[in-house]
Amino acid sequence: MPALPAPKAATSLSLAAVAVGDLEDISLTLAPGEITCLSGPSGSGKSRLLRAIADLEPHEGDIRLGDQSQESLTGHDWRRAVMLVPAESQWWAEDVGAHFDLDCQAGLEALGLSSDTLGWQVARLSSGEKQRLALLRALSCRPRVLLLDEPTANLDHATTLRCEAWLGAQARQYGMPVLWVAHDPEQIKRVAQHHVRIAGRRLETSI
């Protein structure tokens, strides 16, 4: 299967009649540069839906990045373009800096982290530091779509606001559609251009 070409323009992500777990007939379009928040009761399938969109969970239906179908790409190529940041991040090297290929100083500052952080061992990171660094790591790969599973759950309010501002700016700058699992109504009001929630087996639109 061909590799995904570098985008010449921002691209939407669309779901049509997607079914995964108990969810069925999920249809949704994520617009370039806009954040769509996804909410729903615990256990309703939010994380599983994100994993299906990232091609990490068996599912039915059609998922497309622009005109490119998920089925036309290898899982690796799809996940580099449609990148999931899970609630619990994974780290494969002992040192933080080993996970970053590009200069990320501006991102560190925006997220309230020191440049010294790159010299730390992963084992000394707090849960909140891991969460922010996982976001920075994902964005440094320049994905075309970002899937976020409660990305600020381990952060205090001030740091949450910093992350929200940075993520919103990144989405606009690079024209990325963002699907963001969130529970806090106030956060949803601050960050989302659109809000969908899981009701039973389907999605319903809020804003």
C-alpha positions, 0 to 999 in steps of 0.5 A: 500500500502507498505511503501517505503523501505530504499534505499540500493543504489542510484536510478533513477527517470523516467517519461514515457508519462506523461501528466499534464495540457497542457503538454503531452508525457513527458518522462525523466530520472533523474540519481542518483547524477545528476542535471537536470535543467528545463526551459521554458516560464512563464506559460508553466507548469514547476511548474505543472510538478513538482507537478505531479512528487510529486503526488500533481497534477492529471496526466496521464502516468507512474512515477517510482522511480527505479522499484517502481511505483508512484501508488504503494505507498501512497501519503505521502510515495511517497512525503517523497521519492520524495520531492518537495521544492516549490517556496513559502515554508509552515511553520506550527509552530511559531518557526523555530527550530520546523521544524527540527528533526536532527542536521543541524548545518553544513547545516546552516553554509554551507548556510550562516545562524547562529545557532541562526536562529533555535531560531527565529520565522518564522515571522521574516524570510526574503524571502531569509532566508525562501528559504534557510531553506526550502532547509535545511528542505527538505534535513534533511529528506533525500529524494531519489529525490529532486524537486526544483522550483526556489530555489534561486530566492530570494537570492543575487549572493553570497548566490546563489553560496553558495546554488548551491555548497551545493545542488550539494554536497548533490546530489552527496553525497547521489546519489539524482536525482535533477530536478531544475526549473531555468531561468538564463542561467549562473546558468544552466551552473554552476549546471546542468549536463542536461538541458531540456526545455518546448517547446509548449506541450513537452520537448526538450533536450538542454544539 
